[in-house]
Structure formats: structure tokens, C-alpha cells
């Protein structure tokens, strides 16, 4: 089964600017990342900002960029070993890099990127992987912004991509959410295709992460909940599913989750639409039934 433990951003002191903008009730979260200090960053494209939840300091604040580069439509986000913040800006056709305090460091992409989506950072080799959703390729940059390599091209064969969205680096392998081909693809860090895991017509992953055991946690828009599959691709758990396969969805239904990531300390963190962050734990299967069932744990 899966259990939840809340990491409650509502308990943090909000800045005056945050209160004047309407507080968290007026925001819709999109993606998140966590840094080595335990801070959680949540992008809000339609507000052109990133919420920063700093539990250690007991406060939350908004990152909007600086006078050199204000945020325009921040979507996917990643943090490097120095806690620099990398933000996909599709409307700017670039990845914008900010320091830990929000000042502009550099812009990556230039003429190479067209529609940047998912980001993944290779901390050891100091490389940035960017999914270009329009070009159907993965572009690899140095952290200083030099284009080093282009992985894949548009197509449906093994090693080819169609409208990739999210990226995850896990144990020296690059996992790609190959949305247009309804599958996850795995590449080594040199760009060689290694494996393909289809997710079928009854699943619609939009964000995913892997735990230490190699299990896939993914936000599924088809069921409006979270699904977990083992490394072989078989479903082992689900959480807060709103729609069963074959049932119609209701108008204006929000998914239970927006994003899921593995934090630097190995925890699996799930993001709700209203910027509520929860820790997700996959527990052993029930011995009597042999199945995993979701269970919500009270906040601690």
C-alpha cells in the first residue's frame, strides 16, 4: 500500500507579497523540485512565479526572477548540487538559471531550443538534459550553457521520440516520458537507447519519478490519481484515483496530484494542485490479499 505524510506549506510564515497576491488559495501548482537545504520549489506558470517553501527557516516566499530576467511562464524545474535553480520557459524558448536567492545567472538554449519541457541534471558530470517537446529530442548542455549533444529524433521506433515531456536521471540512466508514443524510454548517458516500457491506452502519465528500488511513480491524468509500477512495468499500487478505466470524467475535475519527485534525501514527494506537498511511501503488499492498497496517514 501507499501512505502519505504531509509536508504542510500552510504552516510556514508567508511573506507580505504572498498575502497580497491572495495566498495559496489563488494559485495552481504545476511541477516541483527540492534542494539540498530541504527547500521545495513549486512552479506556477499562470502566476509567473515559483513558490519557495523553506521549512528550515519557517517561511515561504515567491521567486519571480530579478530585474534582468523576470519569469514569464515557468513550467518544469530542477536544482543542481549548488542549489542553483533551472526553470523551463517555453515562451522564451530557453532554460533560465537563477542562483539560490533568485538572482539571474544565465540563460540556456539560445537558437537551439524551441519548446523546452522536462529537465534533468547530471550532478556528477555537470550536465543538463532538456526535453524539447516540439523538436522531439533531448538536448544536452554543460551547466555553463554549451550545447554538447542531441539525443534522438522524431519517430516511433526504439530510440526515437515523439513529443517528450518529463525527464528523470536515475542510477546513470536517462528515463524519458515519450508522450506521443505512449511509453517510457530509457537511454544511457551517451544517448544510446536501452529499453522501452509502454503504458498503454488506459494510462496518461504527465509526471513521474523513480525510487531507490526502481519503481515508477507517475501522475496519471486518465485515472486522475497516482499509479506505481515496478521496474518490469506491472502496476503495484495506486493512490487517490478518481476515475476507473472506462468511466467518464466529470467537468472541471482537478487531478489528485500534479507532480512527483525524489528529493535529495531519497524521499518521494507528491504535489497537490493547491501546492500541498506530501511524502509518499510504498509499503509491502498485504499478505492476505497480495495487493497494495492506498492509505492516507494523518499529518505528523
Secondary structure, DSSP 4 states (H G I P E B T S, - for coil): -EEEEEE-GGGSEEPHHHHHTT-GGG-----EEE-TTS-EEEEEGGGTEEEEEETTTTEEEEE-B-SS-B-SSEEEEEE-TT--EEEEEGGGTEEEEE-TTS-EEEEE-TTS-SSEEEEEEETTTTEEEEEETTTTEEEEEETTS-EEEEE--BSSSTT-BSSEEEEEEETTEEEEEEGGGTEEEEEETTS-EEEEEE--TT--EEEEEE-TT--EEEEETTTTEEEEE-TTS-EEEEES----TTPPPPTTPPPS-SEEEE-TTS-EEEE-TTS-EEEEEEPPPPTTT----EEEPPP-
